[in-house]
């Protein structure tokens, strides 16, 4: 049985109006395998209908008269027709009949909570689910129609959403700008033919192409990109998902030029957007800066005061050398989005500017969307926060803000979010919220106590109450009226790993997030006897210790190690062994040897240097692979012996 919340259900069956395929229903179907157009929704958005209280939604639409019954699915695999006589228990419907047949060119279906459970195996409660869409199609003797995919509107904004058709590439943080030679985040979205974000029922594979005359490398995570570890030539957006974040190691030239990045669809039946994604390339060493907006939720609820942090950064993504003072003048695209300096958004603190003093990199302000007495016909709206900066060296890409205009104020969910990849020993913040039925953060209606757990001991995840990760957290108390709270996570892992963080609160269903832990060794040390000395003709042990900025990385798993001669030795003069007598397999230059942990902190291997070697020193370069990222390691050794 699949359990979903009212949120996923309503989100899945929601958007304000739905445009289904672009084929003319009057076009005859030939033996070429062309499908009839998908059904088209004509009723008010099911998302606008309140499943929480009425225990049903009504879905009406038009369809090709050649189509037989309309079928519905929540996973694009198991399709069922609604019963002719729906189970209307716990509703006010009385006796109604479902019209599933398209012979008259239309359908009218009541989806009730009772039928969701008995037919689709879906329980309407506050539990979270991986189901992100509802799918509607018709059946004919010559095959099914195209599918109307109705996505979770949390990933859209109430626009007319149609079936998955394209892949679109967007530059994220900062929007439309990037640092030369830096790791920059891009997002690839699944969209309908009109560019509205949606999702596809099948996996979609793609690649990202460099601008003309340049070269790039693409990666799954910022940690991989930063260490140039495991570049990828293709990526996959999983079935029923709408987007994927990737990281691009940017080209180094041409500076201050707009470059065009493109995406290629490799599988999944989607078409890549024809227009290139423009990104202006900046020199990280230059005086160019940009503004970021952090700690803000993805969606604001109307009339709620939220904190946001404005931060100024250079294109190395650091806040150093901010010796100047600057001011921002805010100009949102919707005048109902207002800014304040006080945490209660009182009218006397209203502002349209943000000031950064010299050597200050962050400034906190507060934002609230105030619709007044206007009546909205949609549940969500988008606002672009535009701004100007007093210093011309600052680029000013706008910030998109999504606003929840619904009347859902009851706490229906708890949620948390943060980085999907954390680095060993770094203190990473996660935001904890109470949310309404749309999963929009709203003020807590009482005190909530949250507990956190990790599914993997290997990941070594620990929870803290402070940004330095010094105060261990047993539980987090979110007090009544709080909008957003923080918990901090740090990993002590010795290897790359994956874990699921689960957050629980009494009376609420648990929420889980998968987190990858990246372990990158940035330093190393060799130990020999005598120190950094190799004896010709002997089996010399070498102890290897790996570390990062926080200290020694535990030696938990074997690594693969290879060496090359930097100077002083001819081919065959140096061999690597894994045994103390140097009598087992000999590993020549550039051949990887499996090195097991010697103790909890070190790896031990052996080097044998030919007696015929005539030099007094030897330089070796080591590289390796394993369940962590290893640095390039240089060993300069003195040589003794006859």
HELIX and SHEET records of a PDB file:
HELIX    1   1 UNK A    6  UNK A   12  1                                   7    
HELIX    2   2 UNK A   46  UNK A   48  5                                   3    
HELIX    3   3 UNK A   51  UNK A   54  1                                   4    
HELIX    4   4 UNK A  113  UNK A  120  1                                   8    
HELIX    5   5 UNK A  153  UNK A  155  5                                   3    
HELIX    6   6 UNK A  222  UNK A  226  1                                   5    
HELIX    7   7 UNK A  347  UNK A  349  5                                   3    
SHEET    1   A 2 UNK A   2  UNK A   5  0                                        
SHEET    2   A 2 UNK A 122  UNK A 125  1                                        
SHEET    1   B 3 UNK A  40  UNK A  41  0                                        
SHEET    2   B 3 UNK A  56  UNK A  62 -1                                        
SHEET    3   B 3 UNK A 106  UNK A 112 -1                                        
SHEET    1   C 3 UNK A  70  UNK A  73  0                                        
SHEET    2   C 3 UNK A 133  UNK A 140 -1                                        
SHEET    3   C 3 UNK A 143  UNK A 144 -1                                        
SHEET    1   D 3 UNK A  70  UNK A  73  0                                        
SHEET    2   D 3 UNK A 133  UNK A 140 -1                                        
SHEET    3   D 3 UNK A 148  UNK A 151 -1                                        
SHEET    1   E 5 UNK A 217  UNK A 219  0                                        
SHEET    2   E 5 UNK A 243  UNK A 249 -1                                        
SHEET    3   E 5 UNK A 183  UNK A 191 -1                                        
SHEET    4   E 5 UNK A 166  UNK A 171 -1                                        
SHEET    5   E 5 UNK A 271  UNK A 272  1                                        
SHEET    1   F 5 UNK A 177  UNK A 179  0                                        
SHEET    2   F 5 UNK A 277  UNK A 282  1                                        
SHEET    3   F 5 UNK A 258  UNK A 267 -1                                        
SHEET    4   F 5 UNK A 204  UNK A 209 -1                                        
SHEET    5   F 5 UNK A 235  UNK A 237 -1                                        
SHEET    1   G 6 UNK A 350  UNK A 351  0                                        
SHEET    2   G 6 UNK A 337  UNK A 340 -1                                        
SHEET    3   G 6 UNK A 362  UNK A 369 -1                                        
SHEET    4   G 6 UNK A 306  UNK A 314 -1                                        
SHEET    5   G 6 UNK A 289  UNK A 294 -1                                        
SHEET    6   G 6 UNK A 394  UNK A 395  1                                        
SHEET    1   H 5 UNK A 299  UNK A 301  0                                        
SHEET    2   H 5 UNK A 399  UNK A 404  1                                        
SHEET    3   H 5 UNK A 380  UNK A 389 -1                                        
SHEET    4   H 5 UNK A 326  UNK A 332 -1                                        
SHEET    5   H 5 UNK A 353  UNK A 356 -1                                        
SHEET    1   I 4 UNK A 413  UNK A 418  0                                        
SHEET    2   I 4 UNK A 428  UNK A 435 -1                                        
SHEET    3   I 4 UNK A 484  UNK A 491 -1                                        
SHEET    4   I 4 UNK A 461  UNK A 464 -1                                        
SHEET    1   J 5 UNK A 421  UNK A 423  0                                        
SHEET    2   J 5 UNK A 508  UNK A 518  1                                        
SHEET    3   J 5 UNK A 497  UNK A 505 -1                                        
SHEET    4   J 5 UNK A 448  UNK A 454 -1                                        
SHEET    5   J 5 UNK A 476  UNK A 478 -1                                        
SHEET    1   K 3 UNK A 523  UNK A 527  0                                        
SHEET    2   K 3 UNK A 539  UNK A 548 -1                                        
SHEET    3   K 3 UNK A 551  UNK A 552 -1                                        
SHEET    1   L 4 UNK A 523  UNK A 527  0                                        
SHEET    2   L 4 UNK A 539  UNK A 548 -1                                        
SHEET    3   L 4 UNK A 602  UNK A 609 -1                                        
SHEET    4   L 4 UNK A 574  UNK A 577 -1                                        
SHEET    1   M 5 UNK A 533  UNK A 535  0                                        
SHEET    2   M 5 UNK A 633  UNK A 640  1                                        
SHEET    3   M 5 UNK A 617  UNK A 625 -1                                        
SHEET    4   M 5 UNK A 559  UNK A 567 -1                                        
SHEET    5   M 5 UNK A 593  UNK A 595 -1                                        
END                                                                             
